Amino acid sequence: MIRILNETKSKHVLTNNYIGYLGYIYKNEPFIAPITYYYNPEKNIIIGYSDEGHKTIAMRKHNKVCLEVAEIDSINHWESAQAHGTIKEVFGSASKAYLHEFSLGIKHLITRKEKRNLSFISEFSSKISKGETPIVFIIDVLSITGRMRRH
């Protein structure tokens, strides 16, 4: 049976994952792309980054987006959450601060959930300190919904 998750449980799905699918509009057509993200429930924002390309061109023209996240154990046992909001690019010291928050959040989440070493986070952080900052964006979350199936 498919059921609606309340907002608290939907936020739990969003908070406890770091890979999702960003939905956006490009040239009046819908697209989705996988992204690594960090959700800060206190600020109710999603932090992400990208290189210059399709997503960044699209988000600069049309700032309404959604992010779909799913935890799927089987066809009869899954939960998903969808966050809708507005996306904006951040620059300068704010960009570096958000990337720092992103890397700490992801590191904590992966360490807790997957119990594995995250040397790539320090490599990512060293690129930032060398001035190789990617395009950083935040999504101001306007609504979060969720669904689940248990059979």
Backbone as a ProteinNet text record, in pm:
[ID]
protein_1_A
[PRIMARY]
MIRILNETKSKHVLTNNYIGYLGYIYKNEPFIAPITYYYNPEKNIIIGYSDEGHKTIAMRKHNKVCLEVAEIDSINHWESAQAHGTIKEVFGSASKAYLHEFSLGIKHLITRKEKRNLSFISEFSSKISKGETPIVFIIDVLSITGRMRRH
[TERTIARY]
83.2	0	89.1	58.7	131.6	63.8	146.7	95	174	110.7	175.1	259.2	381.8	465.9	433	430.3	411.5	540	535.9	651.4	774.6	756.6	870.4	939.7	863.1	922.3	980.7	917.5	971.7	1106.4	1115.3	1242.8	1349.4	1306.8	1400.7	1465.4	1385.7	1439.1	1538.2	1503.2	1589.5	1719	1706.5	1821.1	1919.6	1870.5	1954.6	2005.8	2005.9	2060.6	2143.1	2217.8	2302	2307.2	2234.9	2222.6	2075.1	2045.6	1907.9	1903.6	1782.9	1762.7	1701.5	1777	1733.9	1648.8	1526.9	1438.6	1441.6	1458.3	1466.3	1414	1394.9	1344.1	1456.5	1473	1570.6	1502.9	1498.8	1433.4	1291.5	1217.3	1077.8	1056.9	1160	1150.4	1198.4	1133	1178.8	1299.1	1392.2	1510.2	1530.9	1599.7	1644.5	1791.6	1862.3	2003.7	2038.7	2117.9	2160.2	2258.1	2243.7	2337.6	2369.7	2483.3	2516.9	2472.3	2403.6	2348.4	2364.6	2349.1	2340.5	2218.9	2131	2012.2	2036.6	2020.5	2030.7	1888.2	1837.9	1699	1674.4	1776.2	1757.9	1736.8	1812.1	1799.2	1696.9	1654.4	1562.1	1614.3	1743.4	1806.8	1878.4	1893.8	1971.9	2093.3	2210.4	2334.7	2385.8	2426.6	2484.3	2589.8	2652.8	2753.7	2754.3	2814.6	2820.1	2932.1	2972.7	3057.3	2964.3	3021.3	2942.7	2883.8	2755.8	2694.2	2543.4	2480.6	2336.8	2256.4	2281.9	2207.6	2225.2	2348.4	2374.5	2315.2	2321.8	2258.7	2108.1	2049.2	1904.5	1862.6	1935.5	1892.8	1906	1996.4	2009.3	1891.3	1824.7	1710.7	1576.5	1568.7	1442.3	1475.5	1441.5	1492.2	1402.8	1290.3	1206.1	1254.2	1281	1334.9	1269.4	1297.1	1259.5	1373.4	1378.5	1477.5	1404.1	1421.9	1361.2	1468.5	1435.8	1527.2	1449.9	1512.3	1442.9	1533.5	1473.7	1538	1457.7	1517.7	1445.2	1511.2	1437	1483.9	1432.8	1308.7	1248.4	1126.9	1062.2	944.8	831.9	830.9	725.7	771.3	892.3	944.1	1033.3	976	1051.7	990	1070.6	1026.6	1088.8	1015.4	1071.7	1025	1106.2	1071.6	1101.8	1019.9	1040.9	1035.7	1141.6	1149.9	1134.1	1046.5	1028.2	1082.4	1145.2	1196.7	1254.6	1326.8	1393.7	1544	1611.9	1755.8	1827.2	1940.3	2020.9	2168.1	2246.6	2390.8	2447.9	2550.1	2616.1	2761.4	2817.9	2949.1	3041.5	3170.9	3271.1	3281.9	3294.1	3312	3189.6	3071	2949.5	2958.1	3010.1	3026.8	3117.9	3229.5	3323.6	3262.9	3187.7	3123.6	3020.5	2941	2842.1	2909.5	3018.8	3091.4	3150.2	3196	3248.8	3137.3	3022	2907.2	2866.2	2864.1	2832.4	2927.3	3057.4	3155.4	3148.6	3132	3118.9	2992	2882.8	2756	2761.4	2816.6	2828.3	2921.3	3031.8	3127.3	3060.6	2989.2	2920.6	2817.7	2739.9	2634.9	2692	2792	2850.7	2921.6	2992.3	3059.9	2959.2	2848.6	2745.9	2672.1	2631.9	2551.1	2632.9	2747.4	2822.1	2951	2988.9	3108	3231.1	3256.9	3374.1	3458	3582.4	3679.1	3645.9	3661.3	3624	3741.4	3846.2	3962.4	3929.4	3828.9	3795.6	3742.3	3685.3	3636.1	3752.7	3864.7	3979.4	4037.9	4034	4079.4	3989.5	3859.9	3762.1	3789.6	3811.9	3838.9	3968.2	4070.4	4197.1	4181.2	4094.7	4068.3	4006	3917.9	3851.5	3955.3	4047.2	4146	4243.9	4258.5	4345.2	4273.1	4149	4074.2	3998.9	3990.9	3919.9	3774.4	3707.9	3572.6	3473.2	3394.1	3290.4	3175.1	3077.1	2957.4	2875.6	2848	2774.8	2635	2537.4	2400.1	2329	2228.5	2141.6	1998	1921.8	1778.8	1706.9	1633.2	1546	1421.9	1405.9	1296.9	1165.2	1066.5	934.3	835.7	851.9	765.1	836.6	799.2	852.3	735.1	729.8	627.4	696.3	623.8	682.5	578.9	625.7	542.6	622.6	550.1	615	529.1	591.6	518.9	566.9	471.9	499	396	442.6	349.1	365.4
-116.7	0	125	218.4	344.9	443.3	506.5	603.9	733.1	839.2	970.4	979.6	1028.8	1057	1196.5	1213	1348.2	1428	1556.9	1643	1601	1560.6	1517.4	1396.5	1297.3	1177.3	1207.5	1296.8	1336.9	1407	1495	1562.2	1462.2	1358.2	1254.4	1186.7	1154	1093.4	1188.2	1314.1	1414.5	1433.8	1436.8	1460.3	1344.4	1223.1	1104.6	1047	1127.6	1087.2	1200.7	1171.4	1273.9	1264.3	1169.7	1159.8	1177	1266.6	1288.8	1325.1	1346.8	1382.3	1521.6	1613.5	1752	1764.9	1814.3	1841.3	1989.9	2024	2163.7	2178.9	2301.5	2331.9	2392.8	2341.8	2394.9	2404.4	2523.9	2549.5	2491.5	2520.2	2478.4	2327.5	2251.8	2106.6	2064.2	1964.8	1917	1823.9	1836.1	1750.1	1707.9	1596.4	1555.8	1516.8	1539.8	1504.3	1461.9	1356.1	1317.2	1418.8	1448	1538.9	1485.3	1526.3	1508.3	1635.8	1621.6	1738.1	1721.4	1831.2	1829.2	1912.4	1852.5	1923.8	1969.4	2098.6	2155.2	2180.6	2096.1	2112.1	2238.2	2287.5	2409.4	2531.5	2538.8	2651	2622	2495.6	2449.3	2481.7	2448.5	2468.3	2341.1	2328.2	2220.9	2287.2	2232.2	2284.9	2185.7	2236.7	2153.3	2230.1	2160.8	2225.6	2159.8	2228	2177.5	2247.5	2187.9	2258.4	2337.3	2424.2	2499.6	2400.7	2419	2329.3	2343.9	2239.6	2235.1	2282.4	2222.2	2258.7	2404.7	2449.9	2587.7	2689.4	2660.5	2749.7	2754.8	2637.4	2628.8	2701	2678.9	2737.8	2890	2942.6	3088.5	3151.4	3073.3	3124.6	3095.2	2983.5	2941.4	2881.9	2952.9	2913.6	2818.5	2776.3	2680.1	2538.6	2461.8	2327	2233.6	2104.4	2007.3	1907.1	1841.7	1738.2	1616.1	1503.9	1376.7	1288.3	1231.3	1142.6	1016.8	900.6	776.1	678.4	605.8	492	369.9	285	171.9	41.5	-36.8	-169.8	-274.5	-258.1	-350.2	-281.6	-350.7	-294.6	-266.9	-339.7	-324.1	-256.3	-204	-141.1	-23.9	97.1	215.3	339.3	444.8	578	678.8	785.4	890.8	1026.1	1126.9	1264	1353.8	1456.3	1553.3	1693.3	1768.6	1906.9	1999.6	2098.1	2200.6	2331.7	2408.9	2536.5	2619.1	2722	2810.3	2797.3	2794.5	2772.6	2903.7	2924.2	3042	3008.2	3070.1	3053.9	3145.7	3097.5	3181.9	3202.7	3315.2	3356.6	3392.4	3402.1	3453.6	3376.2	3451.1	3387.7	3306.3	3346.7	3268.5	3132.3	3130.5	3005.6	2909.5	2960.5	2876.7	2830.1	2916.1	2878.5	2767.3	2779.5	2674.6	2544.1	2550.1	2428	2361.2	2441.9	2386.8	2315.6	2379.6	2318.2	2189.2	2193.4	2077.6	1962.1	1988.7	1880.7	1822.4	1906	1854.2	1770.7	1818.4	1745.6	1611.2	1609.1	1483.6	1386.5	1438.4	1353.1	1289.8	1367.3	1315	1208.4	1236.9	1144.9	1012.8	1018	895.6	815.9	884.7	815.8	743.7	809.1	750.4	635.7	655.9	555.3	440.9	472.7	373.7	329	398.4	363.7	342.3	441.7	429.1	555.4	539.4	648.1	744	871.4	971.4	1060.3	1002.9	1083.5	1178.8	1144.8	1232.5	1366.8	1374.2	1500.9	1597.7	1548.3	1637.4	1680.2	1592	1630	1739.4	1724.7	1824	1956.8	1953	2074.4	2141.1	2061.8	2122.2	2194.6	2144.4	2214.2	2350.4	2356	2482.2	2583.5	2538.9	2631.7	2679.3	2604.8	2645.7	2735.9	2769.1	2858.1	2788.1	2655.4	2579.5	2557.5	2663.3	2652.8	2623.6	2517.9	2490.4	2590.2	2579.9	2662.6	2606	2690.2	2648.7	2706.7	2623.5	2671.8	2624	2699.5	2656.8	2658	2568.6	2563.8	2603.6	2712.8	2751	2663.4	2572.3	2475.5	2542.8	2531.1	2587.8	2482.4	2357.9	2250.2	2115.8	2021.8	1887.3	1790.4	1694.4	1591	1455.3	1352.2	1219.5	1110.9	995.8	876.8	755.6	651.2	527	409.6	294.9	172.3	63.4	-3.6	-121.2	-225.5	-345.3	-450.1	-567.3
0	0	0	-87.8	-93.7	0	84.4	180.2	170.8	216.5	220.7	347.8	333.5	450.2	500.8	632	684.4	661.8	689.7	662.1	741	865.7	948.4	886.7	845.1	784.5	646.6	573	443.1	460.5	560.3	588.7	632.9	703.9	747.6	625.8	524.8	402.7	337	327.8	265.6	345.2	477.3	564.9	565.6	551.4	566.6	435.7	332.1	203.4	145.4	40.4	-20.4	-172.8	-231.1	-376.1	-409.8	-501.5	-543	-690.1	-739	-878.5	-885.2	-944.8	-958.6	-1083.6	-1065.7	-1177.6	-1209	-1336.6	-1377.4	-1519.7	-1562.1	-1695.8	-1778.9	-1900.3	-1994.9	-2131.6	-2185.4	-2314.7	-2316.5	-2210.4	-2195.1	-2191	-2161.2	-2148.4	-2010.7	-1948.8	-1818.3	-1832	-1738.9	-1731.9	-1588.1	-1569.7	-1436.9	-1446.8	-1337.1	-1332.7	-1190.6	-1177.1	-1042.6	-986.4	-858.4	-792	-652.5	-603.5	-463.1	-394.6	-281.7	-213	-62.4	7.6	153.1	192.3	273.1	321.2	464	488	622	671.3	761.2	805	887.7	958	1037.2	947.6	839.3	745.5	636.1	626.8	523.4	383.2	362.4	232.2	189.6	59.9	-0.1	-64.8	-36.5	-93.1	-196.2	-311.5	-415.7	-492.8	-585.2	-668.2	-805.4	-900.6	-1037.3	-1111.6	-1221.4	-1316.9	-1408.4	-1486.7	-1585	-1685.1	-1717.8	-1814.7	-1818.5	-1862.7	-1884.9	-1763.7	-1646.2	-1523.8	-1487.8	-1492.2	-1448.4	-1544.6	-1672.5	-1770.9	-1745.8	-1723.7	-1701	-1574	-1464	-1336.4	-1336.5	-1415.4	-1423.4	-1496.9	-1580.7	-1657.2	-1591.2	-1520.2	-1458.7	-1321.9	-1214.6	-1083.7	-1004	-1058.8	-986.7	-1017.9	-910.4	-925	-823.1	-840.7	-738.6	-725.6	-610.7	-585.6	-535	-602.1	-563.9	-501.4	-386.9	-315.2	-280.6	-297.7	-267.8	-194	-101.9	-35.7	-77.7	-161	-217.9	-174.1	-95.7	-57	-154.7	-198.5	-294.8	-355.7	-449.7	-515.4	-416.4	-305.6	-206	-76.8	-76.8	45.2	6.1	2.8	-34	29.1	33	75.7	-19.2	-46.3	-129.2	-76.4	-103.2	-65.2	-183.7	-197.3	-304	-243.7	-268.2	-221.2	-340.4	-326.5	-428.9	-374.5	-461.9	-415.8	-528.2	-484.9	-580.3	-561.8	-674.7	-673.6	-703.8	-636.7	-667.4	-652.1	-735.7	-732.8	-625.5	-555.2	-454.9	-496.5	-453.2	-500.9	-384.6	-415.9	-323.4	-194.3	-83.8	46.8	86.6	44.5	73.1	5.6	-115.9	-189.6	-113	-65	10	142.4	207.9	334.3	312.3	206.3	177.1	137.7	62.5	26.8	150.2	244.2	368.1	445	457.1	524.5	451.6	318.7	236.6	267.4	262.5	281.4	421.8	523.6	660.3	676	618.7	628.3	558.7	438.6	363.3	436.2	485	556.4	678.3	755.5	873.7	834.4	732.6	689.3	639	553.2	498.2	607.2	694.9	804.6	892.7	923.8	1010.7	941.1	816	745.9	687.9	630.9	554.2	620.6	725.1	802.7	713.2	627.2	541.2	541.7	500.4	497.3	383.7	412.1	312.5	274.7	225	187.1	73.5	-9.6	-121.8	-73.9	47.5	100.2	120.7	174.4	194.2	59.6	-40.6	-174.6	-231.3	-210.2	-254.3	-184.9	-52.7	24.2	-19.4	-56.4	-98.2	-232	-320	-446	-418.8	-320.5	-285.9	-238.2	-151.5	-97.9	-205.1	-314.2	-424.8	-523.9	-495.7	-583.5	-694.1	-689.7	-792.7	-750	-709.8	-657.9	-769.6	-753.8	-853	-837.2	-923.1	-910.9	-795.6	-698.3	-579	-586.2	-550.5	-549.4	-423.8	-386.4	-277.4	-328.5	-272.7	-301.2	-173.3	-179.7	-68.9	-80.5	14.3	7.3	46.1	-41.5	-17.5	32.2	-13.9	33	18.9	105.7	101.8	115.7	23.7	31	24.2	59.6	54.7	40.3	-4.2	-19.9	29	60.7	100.3	55.9	41.3	11.1	103.2	163.2	246.3	208.8	179	142	235.9
[MASK]
+++++++++++++++++++++++++++++++++++++++++++++++++++++++++++++++++++++++++++++++++++++++++++++++++++++++++++++++++++++++++++++++++++++++++++++++++++++++

